[in-house]
């Protein structure tokens, strides 16, 4: 299992948590949380969405690593259960990536997937 994986939730690697701490500090909002969601679309059927949000909805689940909160709504969690968020830097750029055990396939850039 990847670094920090949770059995049924969504987790983040040490590298991802460190990057998020920096980004959350830039937000200058102590209530901001990193929201991960799944939307219809993308080249493979579903696409990942990342945003900062300071509102928790009644269907949100909060997962945390090293003081960094990740918020996922229940519908997205059905498609992301067991996934791990990581921060990746390489020649193609720097971005958050998701290792999603529920994805049957994903596009070349990793921003969309199918089940």
C-alpha positions in Angstrom: 0.0 0.0 0.0 1.4 3.5 -0.8 2.8 5.8 1.8 0.0 6.8 4.2 -2.9 4.9 2.5 -6.1 4.5 4.5 -8.3 1.5 4.0 -11.6 3.2 3.2 -10.8 6.9 3.1 -8.5 9.2 1.1 -5.0 10.0 2.3 -2.1 12.1 1.3 1.6 11.2 1.2 4.2 13.1 3.3 5.4 15.0 0.2 1.8 15.9 -0.7 1.0 17.1 2.9 4.2 19.2 2.9 3.2 20.9 -0.3 -0.3 21.5 0.9 0.9 23.1 4.1 2.7 25.7 2.0 -0.3 26.3 -0.2 -2.7 26.5 2.7 -0.4 29.1 4.4 -0.6 31.2 1.2 -4.4 31.1 1.5 -4.2 33.1 4.7 -7.5 31.5 5.8 -7.3 29.4 8.9 -10.5 27.6 8.0 -9.3 26.6 4.5 -9.2 22.9 3.7 -8.1 21.0 0.6 -11.1 19.6 -1.3 -10.8 16.7 -3.6 -13.8 15.8 -5.7 -14.8 13.8 -8.8 -16.7 15.4 -11.6 -18.2 14.0 -14.8 -16.1 14.7 -17.8 -12.5 14.5 -18.9 -11.2 12.3 -21.6 -11.8 9.1 -19.6 -15.3 9.8 -18.1 -14.5 11.2 -14.7 -12.1 14.0 -13.7 -10.4 15.0 -10.5 -11.0 18.4 -9.1 -8.9 20.2 -6.4 -9.8 23.3 -4.6 -9.6 25.1 -1.3 -12.8 25.4 0.6 -13.7 26.8 4.0 -17.2 25.4 4.1 -18.0 21.8 5.2 -21.2 20.3 3.9 -23.2 17.7 5.8 -22.0 14.9 3.4 -18.3 15.8 3.6 -15.8 13.5 5.2 -12.5 15.0 6.5 -9.2 13.1 6.4 -6.0 14.5 7.9 -2.3 13.9 7.7 0.3 16.0 9.6 -2.4 18.6 10.4 -3.4 19.0 6.7 -7.2 18.4 6.2 -8.5 16.8 3.0 -12.3 17.1 2.4 -14.2 14.7 0.2 -18.0 14.6 -0.3 -19.7 11.2 0.0 -20.4 10.8 -3.7 -16.8 11.4 -4.6 -15.6 9.1 -1.8 -17.5 6.2 -3.5 -15.0 6.7 -6.4 -12.0 7.7 -4.3 -12.1 5.2 -1.4 -8.5 4.0 -0.7 -7.0 6.6 -3.0 -3.8 8.5 -2.1 -3.0 12.1 -3.1 0.6 12.9 -3.9 2.6 15.9 -5.1 4.7 15.2 -8.2 7.4 17.3 -9.9 9.0 16.2 -13.1 9.8 17.6 -16.6 6.1 17.9 -17.5 5.4 20.1 -14.5 4.3 20.1 -10.9 0.9 18.8 -9.8 -1.1 16.8 -7.4 -1.8 13.3 -8.6 -4.1 10.6 -7.3 -3.3 6.9 -7.1 -6.9 5.6 -7.2 -7.4 1.9 -6.7 -11.0 2.2 -8.0 -9.9 3.5 -11.5 -10.0 0.8 -14.2 -8.0 3.2 -16.5 -6.8 6.8 -16.6 -5.7 9.2 -19.2 -2.1 9.9 -20.0 -1.9 13.0 -17.8 -3.7 11.3 -14.9 -6.3 14.0 -14.5 -9.2 11.8 -15.5 -10.2 8.1 -15.1 -12.8 5.5 -15.8 -14.3 2.8 -13.6 
